[in-house]
Amino acid sequence: MSDNKVSPLKSFLAGGFGGVCLVAAGHPLDTIKVRLQTMPKPAPNQAPLYKGTFDCAKQTIMKEGFFGLYKGMAAPIVGVTPMYAVCFFGFSVGKKMQQTHPTEHLNLLQIFNAGMLAGVFTTAIMAPGERIKCLLQIQAAGGEKKYNGPIDCAKKII
């Protein structure tokens, strides 16, 4: 295999593994953020549902266990692997389109353009997964359970 050929398998594996690590590390904070953003507005002279970030985390763990922080994580993981693979692939293609020979170094504008192409590639994959994730994250905070997981959620919003 040539060094200047864009390898879809290499991009898929590198992007997919990096994306899974990203979700595993960041999802608990994302769950807390979404719950804080969507908590009901308290009535006058009534305390809010959460006092802040740490209180939200504590209440979630107390009511749902530690893995309550990872609720709705399947949708981002399913979406992240192809999203990051396409992103890495798009960036490689964007760089290659601007090079006149394989060893040419790109300037900052050319790198920026390659990044924009990568972003365009990932948008179609990212948006539906983000919607499903948010719907699953907020359902436990609201008390009413509308969805029985990411597939059920996807079926109901289509």
ROSE-4610 file (N, C-alpha, C; in Angstrom, 1 decimal, always signed):
// ROSE-4610
residu = [M/M/M/S/S/S/D/D/D/N/N/N/K/K/K/V/V/V/S/S/S/P/P/P/L/L/L/K/K/K/S/S/S/F/F/F/L/L/L/A/A/A/G/G/G/G/G/G/F/F/F/G/G/G/G/G/G/V/V/V/C/C/C/L/L/L/V/V/V/A/A/A/A/A/A/G/G/G/H/H/H/P/P/P/L/L/L/D/D/D/T/T/T/I/I/I/K/K/K/V/V/V/R/R/R/L/L/L/Q/Q/Q/T/T/T/M/M/M/P/P/P/K/K/K/P/P/P/A/A/A/P/P/P/N/N/N/Q/Q/Q/A/A/A/P/P/P/L/L/L/Y/Y/Y/K/K/K/G/G/G/T/T/T/F/F/F/D/D/D/C/C/C/A/A/A/K/K/K/Q/Q/Q/T/T/T/I/I/I/M/M/M/K/K/K/E/E/E/G/G/G/F/F/F/F/F/F/G/G/G/L/L/L/Y/Y/Y/K/K/K/G/G/G/M/M/M/A/A/A/A/A/A/P/P/P/I/I/I/V/V/V/G/G/G/V/V/V/T/T/T/P/P/P/M/M/M/Y/Y/Y/A/A/A/V/V/V/C/C/C/F/F/F/F/F/F/G/G/G/F/F/F/S/S/S/V/V/V/G/G/G/K/K/K/K/K/K/M/M/M/Q/Q/Q/Q/Q/Q/T/T/T/H/H/H/P/P/P/T/T/T/E/E/E/H/H/H/L/L/L/N/N/N/L/L/L/L/L/L/Q/Q/Q/I/I/I/F/F/F/N/N/N/A/A/A/G/G/G/M/M/M/L/L/L/A/A/A/G/G/G/V/V/V/F/F/F/T/T/T/T/T/T/A/A/A/I/I/I/M/M/M/A/A/A/P/P/P/G/G/G/E/E/E/R/R/R/I/I/I/K/K/K/C/C/C/L/L/L/L/L/L/Q/Q/Q/I/I/I/Q/Q/Q/A/A/A/A/A/A/G/G/G/G/G/G/E/E/E/K/K/K/K/K/K/Y/Y/Y/N/N/N/G/G/G/P/P/P/I/I/I/D/D/D/C/C/C/A/A/A/K/K/K/K/K/K/I/I/I/I/I/I]
num = [1/1/1/2/2/2/3/3/3/4/4/4/5/5/5/6/6/6/7/7/7/8/8/8/9/9/9/10/10/10/11/11/11/12/12/12/13/13/13/14/14/14/15/15/15/16/16/16/17/17/17/18/18/18/19/19/19/20/20/20/21/21/21/22/22/22/23/23/23/24/24/24/25/25/25/26/26/26/27/27/27/28/28/28/29/29/29/30/30/30/31/31/31/32/32/32/33/33/33/34/34/34/35/35/35/36/36/36/37/37/37/38/38/38/39/39/39/40/40/40/41/41/41/42/42/42/43/43/43/44/44/44/45/45/45/46/46/46/47/47/47/48/48/48/49/49/49/50/50/50/51/51/51/52/52/52/53/53/53/54/54/54/55/55/55/56/56/56/57/57/57/58/58/58/59/59/59/60/60/60/61/61/61/62/62/62/63/63/63/64/64/64/65/65/65/66/66/66/67/67/67/68/68/68/69/69/69/70/70/70/71/71/71/72/72/72/73/73/73/74/74/74/75/75/75/76/76/76/77/77/77/78/78/78/79/79/79/80/80/80/81/81/81/82/82/82/83/83/83/84/84/84/85/85/85/86/86/86/87/87/87/88/88/88/89/89/89/90/90/90/91/91/91/92/92/92/93/93/93/94/94/94/95/95/95/96/96/96/97/97/97/98/98/98/99/99/99/100/100/100/101/101/101/102/102/102/103/103/103/104/104/104/105/105/105/106/106/106/107/107/107/108/108/108/109/109/109/110/110/110/111/111/111/112/112/112/113/113/113/114/114/114/115/115/115/116/116/116/117/117/117/118/118/118/119/119/119/120/120/120/121/121/121/122/122/122/123/123/123/124/124/124/125/125/125/126/126/126/127/127/127/128/128/128/129/129/129/130/130/130/131/131/131/132/132/132/133/133/133/134/134/134/135/135/135/136/136/136/137/137/137/138/138/138/139/139/139/140/140/140/141/141/141/142/142/142/143/143/143/144/144/144/145/145/145/146/146/146/147/147/147/148/148/148/149/149/149/150/150/150/151/151/151/152/152/152/153/153/153/154/154/154/155/155/155/156/156/156/157/157/157/158/158/158]
x = [+0.8/+0.0/+0.9/+0.5/+1.3/+1.0/+2.0/+1.9/+1.0/+0.8/+0.0/-1.5/-1.8/-3.2/-4.0/-5.2/-6.1/-6.7/-6.4/-6.9/-8.3/-9.4/-10.7/-10.7/-10.1/-10.0/-9.3/-8.1/-7.3/-8.0/-8.7/-9.5/-10.6/-11.3/-12.4/-12.0/-10.9/-10.5/-10.0/-9.2/-8.6/-9.7/-10.6/-11.7/-12.7/-13.0/-14.0/-13.5/-12.2/-11.7/-11.6/-11.1/-11.1/-12.4/-13.4/-14.8/-15.4/-15.2/-15.7/-15.0/-13.8/-13.1/-13.6/-13.9/-14.5/-15.9/-16.7/-18.0/-17.9/-17.1/-17.0/-16.5/-15.6/-15.1/-16.0/-16.7/-17.5/-19.0/-19.5/-21.0/-21.6/-20.9/-21.5/-21.7/-20.7/-20.9/-21.9/-22.1/-23.1/-24.5/-24.7/-25.9/-26.3/-25.3/-25.6/-25.9/-25.2/-25.5/-26.9/-27.3/-28.6/-29.7/-29.5/-30.5/-30.6/-29.5/-29.5/-30.2/-30.0/-30.6/-32.1/-32.5/-33.9/-34.7/-34.2/-34.9/-36.1/-37.2/-38.4/-38.1/-38.7/-38.5/-39.3/-38.6/-39.3/-40.4/-41.5/-42.5/-41.9/-42.6/-42.1/-42.0/-40.9/-40.6/-40.4/-40.1/-39.8/-38.3/-37.6/-36.2/-36.2/-35.1/-35.0/-34.7/-35.0/-34.7/-33.3/-32.4/-30.9/-30.3/-29.4/-28.8/-27.6/-27.1/-26.0/-25.4/-24.3/-23.6/-23.4/-22.8/-22.5/-23.8/-24.8/-26.0/-26.8/-26.7/-27.3/-26.7/-25.3/-24.6/-25.0/-25.0/-25.3/-26.7/-27.7/-29.1/-29.2/-28.5/-28.6/-28.0/-26.9/-26.3/-27.1/-27.7/-28.5/-29.8/-30.4/-31.7/-31.5/-30.5/-30.4/-29.1/-28.2/-27.0/-25.9/-24.7/-23.6/-23.8/-24.4/-24.6/-25.8/-26.5/-27.5/-26.8/-25.6/-24.8/-24.5/-24.6/-24.3/-25.6/-26.7/-28.0/-28.0/-28.5/-28.5/-27.2/-26.2/-24.9/-24.8/-25.7/-25.7/-25.8/-26.7/-26.9/-25.6/-24.9/-23.7/-22.6/-22.5/-21.5/-21.7/-23.0/-23.4/-23.1/-23.4/-23.1/-21.7/-20.9/-19.6/-18.6/-18.7/-17.8/-17.8/-18.9/-18.9/-18.7/-19.1/-19.0/-17.5/-16.7/-15.3/-14.6/-15.0/-14.3/-14.5/-15.7/-16.0/-15.3/-15.2/-14.5/-13.0/-12.4/-11.0/-10.7/-11.7/-11.5/-11.7/-12.7/-13.0/-11.8/-11.2/-10.0/-8.9/-8.7/-7.6/-7.9/-9.1/-9.5/-9.4/-9.8/-9.7/-8.3/-7.3/-5.9/-5.4/-5.7/-5.2/-5.7/-7.0/-7.5/-6.7/-6.1/-5.3/-3.9/-3.4/-1.9/-1.6/-0.5/-0.1/+0.8/+1.4/+2.2/+2.0/+2.2/+1.8/+2.6/+3.8/+4.6/+4.5/+3.6/+3.5/+2.9/+3.5/+2.9/+1.9/+0.8/-0.3/-0.2/-0.7/-0.7/-2.0/-2.1/-3.2/-4.6/-4.7/-6.0/-6.4/-5.4/-5.7/-6.1/-5.4/-5.8/-7.2/-7.5/-8.9/-9.9/-9.6/-10.5/-10.7/-9.7/-9.8/-10.7/-10.5/-11.4/-12.8/-13.1/-14.5/-15.1/-14.3/-14.9/-15.2/-14.3/-14.6/-15.9/-16.1/-17.3/-18.6/-18.5/-19.6/-20.0/-19.0/-19.2/-19.9/-19.5/-20.0/-21.4/-21.9/-23.2/-24.3/-24.5/-25.6/-25.6/-24.5/-24.4/-24.7/-24.2/-24.2/-25.6/-26.3/-27.6/-28.6/-28.9/-30.0/-29.5/-28.3/-27.8/-27.9/-27.6/-27.6/-29.0/-30.0/-31.4/-31.9/-31.6/-31.9/-31.3/-30.0/-29.3/-30.0/-30.3/-30.9/-32.3/-33.1/-34.4/-34.3/-33.3/-33.1/-32.6/-31.8/-31.2/-32.2/-33.1/-34.1/-35.3/-35.6/-36.8/-36.7/-35.6/-35.6/-35.8/-35.3/-35.4/-36.9/-37.6/-39.0/-40.0/-39.5/-40.4/-41.1/-41.6/-42.3/-41.4/-41.5/-40.6/-41.3/-40.9/-41.5/-40.8/-39.5/-38.7/-38.1/-38.0/-37.4/-36.0/-35.3/-33.9/-33.8/-32.6/-32.4/-33.2/-33.4/-34.1/-35.6/-36.1/-37.5/-37.7/-36.7/-36.7/-36.7/-35.8/-35.7/-37.0/-37.6/-38.9/-40.0/-40.0/-41.1/-40.9/-39.7/-39.5/-39.5/-39.5/-39.5/-40.9]
y = [-1.2/+0.0/+1.2/+2.2/+3.4/+4.3/+5.1/+6.0/+7.2/+7.5/+8.7/+8.3/+7.1/+6.7/+6.8/+7.4/+7.5/+6.1/+5.6/+4.3/+4.4/+4.0/+4.1/+3.2/+2.1/+1.2/+1.8/+2.4/+3.1/+4.3/+5.1/+6.2/+5.7/+4.7/+4.1/+3.7/+2.9/+2.4/+3.5/+4.4/+5.5/+6.4/+6.8/+7.7/+7.0/+5.7/+5.0/+4.8/+4.4/+4.2/+5.5/+6.5/+7.8/+8.3/+8.1/+8.5/+7.8/+6.5/+5.7/+6.2/+6.5/+7.0/+8.4/+9.2/+10.5/+10.4/+9.5/+9.4/+8.8/+7.8/+7.2/+8.2/+9.1/+10.1/+11.2/+11.7/+12.9/+12.7/+11.5/+11.4/+11.7/+11.3/+11.7/+13.2/+14.0/+15.4/+15.9/+15.3/+15.7/+15.4/+14.3/+13.9/+15.0/+15.3/+16.4/+17.7/+18.1/+19.3/+19.4/+18.3/+18.2/+18.3/+17.6/+17.6/+19.0/+19.7/+21.0/+22.0/+21.8/+22.7/+22.5/+21.3/+21.0/+20.8/+21.1/+20.9/+21.9/+21.5/+22.4/+23.7/+24.7/+26.0/+25.9/+26.2/+26.1/+27.1/+26.8/+27.7/+28.7/+29.9/+30.9/+30.3/+30.6/+30.1/+28.6/+28.0/+26.6/+26.4/+25.4/+25.2/+24.5/+24.8/+24.1/+22.6/+21.8/+20.4/+20.1/+20.8/+20.6/+21.9/+21.9/+23.1/+23.5/+22.5/+22.8/+21.5/+21.6/+20.4/+19.2/+19.5/+18.3/+17.8/+18.6/+18.1/+17.2/+17.7/+16.9/+15.5/+15.5/+14.2/+13.3/+13.9/+13.2/+12.6/+13.4/+12.9/+11.8/+12.0/+11.0/+9.7/+9.7/+8.5/+7.8/+8.7/+8.1/+7.5/+8.1/+7.6/+6.5/+6.6/+5.7/+4.8/+5.0/+4.3/+5.1/+4.6/+5.3/+5.3/+4.2/+4.1/+4.9/+5.6/+6.6/+7.7/+8.0/+9.1/+8.7/+7.4/+6.9/+6.6/+7.1/+6.8/+7.5/+6.8/+7.4/+7.3/+6.6/+6.5/+5.7/+4.7/+3.8/+4.6/+5.6/+6.4/+7.1/+7.8/+8.5/+7.5/+6.4/+5.4/+4.9/+4.5/+4.0/+5.1/+6.3/+7.4/+7.9/+7.7/+8.3/+7.5/+6.2/+5.4/+5.8/+5.8/+6.2/+7.7/+8.5/+9.9/+10.3/+9.8/+10.1/+9.5/+8.3/+7.7/+8.5/+9.0/+9.9/+11.2/+11.7/+12.9/+12.8/+11.7/+11.5/+11.4/+10.6/+10.3/+11.7/+12.4/+13.7/+14.7/+14.7/+15.6/+15.2/+13.8/+13.3/+13.7/+13.5/+13.8/+15.3/+16.1/+17.6/+18.0/+17.4/+17.7/+17.3/+16.1/+15.5/+16.3/+16.8/+17.6/+18.9/+19.4/+20.7/+20.5/+19.3/+19.1/+18.8/+19.4/+19.1/+17.9/+17.6/+16.3/+15.8/+14.5/+13.9/+14.4/+14.9/+15.4/+16.9/+17.6/+19.0/+19.4/+20.3/+20.8/+21.9/+21.8/+22.8/+24.0/+25.1/+26.3/+26.2/+27.2/+27.1/+27.2/+28.0/+28.1/+26.8/+26.1/+24.8/+23.8/+23.8/+22.9/+23.2/+24.5/+25.0/+24.4/+24.6/+24.1/+22.6/+21.8/+20.4/+20.1/+20.8/+20.7/+21.0/+22.0/+22.3/+21.2/+20.6/+19.5/+18.3/+18.0/+17.0/+17.3/+18.5/+18.9/+18.7/+19.0/+18.8/+17.3/+16.5/+15.0/+14.5/+15.0/+14.4/+14.9/+16.0/+16.6/+15.7/+15.0/+14.1/+12.9/+12.5/+11.4/+11.9/+13.0/+13.5/+14.0/+14.7/+15.3/+14.3/+13.2/+12.3/+11.7/+11.3/+10.6/+11.6/+12.8/+13.9/+14.1/+14.1/+14.2/+13.0/+11.8/+10.6/+10.7/+11.0/+11.1/+12.0/+13.2/+14.2/+13.8/+13.2/+12.7/+11.6/+10.7/+9.7/+10.3/+11.3/+11.8/+12.6/+13.2/+14.1/+13.3/+12.1/+11.4/+11.0/+10.6/+10.2/+11.4/+12.5/+13.7/+14.2/+13.9/+14.4/+13.4/+12.2/+11.3/+10.3/+10.8/+10.0/+9.3/+8.0/+7.3/+7.1/+7.8/+7.7/+6.7/+6.5/+5.7/+4.5/+3.3/+2.2/+1.9/+2.9/+2.8/+3.6/+3.6/+4.4/+3.9/+2.7/+2.2/+2.6/+2.4/+2.8/+4.3/+5.1/+6.5/+6.9/+6.3/+6.6/+6.3/+5.2/+4.8/+5.8/+6.3/+7.2/+8.7/+9.1/+10.4/+10.5/+9.3/+9.3/+9.4]
z = [+0.0/+0.0/+0.0/-0.8/-0.9/+0.3/+0.7/+1.8/+1.5/+0.3/+0.0/-0.3/-0.3/-0.5/+0.8/+0.7/+1.8/+2.1/+3.3/+3.6/+4.4/+3.8/+4.5/+5.8/+5.7/+6.9/+8.0/+7.7/+8.7/+9.3/+8.5/+8.9/+9.8/+9.4/+10.1/+11.5/+11.6/+12.9/+13.8/+13.3/+14.1/+14.6/+13.7/+14.0/+14.9/+14.7/+15.5/+16.9/+17.1/+18.4/+19.2/+18.5/+19.2/+19.6/+18.7/+19.0/+20.2/+20.3/+21.4/+22.7/+22.7/+23.9/+24.3/+23.3/+23.5/+24.2/+23.7/+24.3/+25.8/+26.0/+27.3/+28.3/+27.9/+28.9/+29.1/+28.1/+28.2/+28.4/+28.2/+28.3/+29.7/+30.8/+32.1/+32.2/+31.8/+31.9/+30.9/+29.8/+28.8/+29.4/+30.0/+30.7/+31.7/+32.5/+33.6/+32.9/+31.9/+31.2/+30.6/+30.0/+29.4/+30.5/+31.6/+32.6/+33.3/+33.4/+34.0/+33.0/+31.8/+30.8/+30.6/+30.9/+30.6/+31.9/+33.1/+34.3/+34.3/+34.9/+35.0/+35.8/+35.3/+36.1/+37.4/+38.5/+39.8/+40.0/+40.7/+41.0/+42.0/+42.1/+43.1/+44.5/+45.2/+46.5/+46.6/+45.5/+45.4/+44.9/+45.5/+45.2/+43.8/+43.0/+41.7/+41.9/+40.9/+41.0/+41.3/+40.7/+41.0/+41.5/+42.4/+42.9/+42.1/+41.3/+40.4/+39.8/+39.3/+38.6/+39.5/+40.6/+41.5/+42.1/+42.4/+43.0/+41.9/+40.7/+39.6/+39.5/+39.5/+39.4/+40.6/+41.8/+43.0/+43.0/+42.6/+42.5/+41.4/+40.3/+39.3/+39.8/+40.4/+40.9/+42.0/+42.9/+44.0/+43.5/+42.5/+41.9/+40.9/+40.1/+38.9/+38.9/+40.0/+40.0/+39.1/+39.3/+38.5/+37.0/+36.5/+35.1/+34.6/+35.5/+35.1/+34.4/+34.7/+34.0/+32.5/+32.2/+30.9/+30.1/+30.6/+29.9/+28.6/+27.6/+26.2/+25.5/+26.0/+25.4/+24.2/+24.0/+22.8/+21.5/+21.5/+20.2/+19.8/+20.7/+20.3/+19.9/+20.6/+20.2/+18.8/+18.5/+17.2/+16.1/+16.5/+15.5/+15.4/+16.5/+16.6/+15.7/+15.6/+14.9/+13.4/+12.7/+11.3/+11.2/+12.2/+12.1/+12.1/+13.0/+13.1/+11.9/+11.5/+10.3/+9.1/+8.9/+7.7/+7.9/+9.1/+9.4/+9.0/+9.5/+9.2/+7.7/+7.1/+5.7/+4.9/+5.3/+4.6/+4.7/+5.9/+6.1/+5.2/+5.1/+4.2/+2.8/+2.3/+1.0/+0.7/+1.7/+1.5/+1.4/+2.1/+2.0/+0.6/+0.3/-1.0/-2.2/-2.1/-3.3/-3.5/-2.5/-2.6/-2.9/-2.8/-3.0/-4.5/-4.9/-6.3/-6.4/-5.2/-5.1/-3.7/-3.4/-2.1/-0.9/-1.1/+0.0/+0.3/-0.5/-0.4/+1.0/+1.7/+3.0/+2.7/+3.4/+3.2/+4.2/+3.7/+4.6/+5.5/+6.3/+7.3/+6.6/+5.6/+4.9/+4.2/+3.7/+3.0/+4.1/+5.2/+6.3/+6.8/+6.9/+7.3/+6.3/+5.0/+4.0/+4.1/+4.3/+4.5/+5.7/+6.8/+8.0/+7.7/+6.9/+6.5/+5.7/+4.8/+4.1/+5.0/+6.0/+7.0/+7.7/+8.1/+8.8/+8.0/+6.8/+5.9/+5.8/+5.7/+5.6/+6.9/+8.0/+9.3/+9.7/+9.2/+9.7/+9.5/+8.4/+8.1/+9.1/+9.6/+10.5/+12.0/+12.3/+13.7/+14.1/+13.4/+13.8/+14.3/+13.6/+14.2/+15.5/+15.6/+16.9/+18.0/+17.8/+18.9/+19.4/+18.5/+18.8/+19.7/+19.3/+20.1/+21.4/+21.5/+22.8/+23.7/+23.3/+24.1/+24.6/+23.8/+24.2/+25.3/+25.1/+26.1/+27.5/+27.4/+28.6/+29.4/+28.8/+29.6/+30.0/+29.5/+29.9/+31.4/+31.9/+33.3/+34.3/+33.9/+34.7/+34.8/+33.7/+33.6/+34.3/+34.7/+35.4/+34.4/+33.3/+32.4/+31.4/+31.2/+30.3/+29.0/+27.9/+26.6/+25.7/+25.9/+25.0/+25.7/+25.1/+25.7/+25.1/+24.7/+24.2/+22.9/+22.3/+21.1/+19.9/+19.7/+18.5/+18.6/+19.8/+20.0/+19.8/+20.3/+20.2/+18.7/+18.0/+16.5/+15.8/+16.1/+15.5/+15.7/+17.0/+17.4/+16.8/+16.5/+16.0/+14.5/+13.8/+12.4/+11.8]
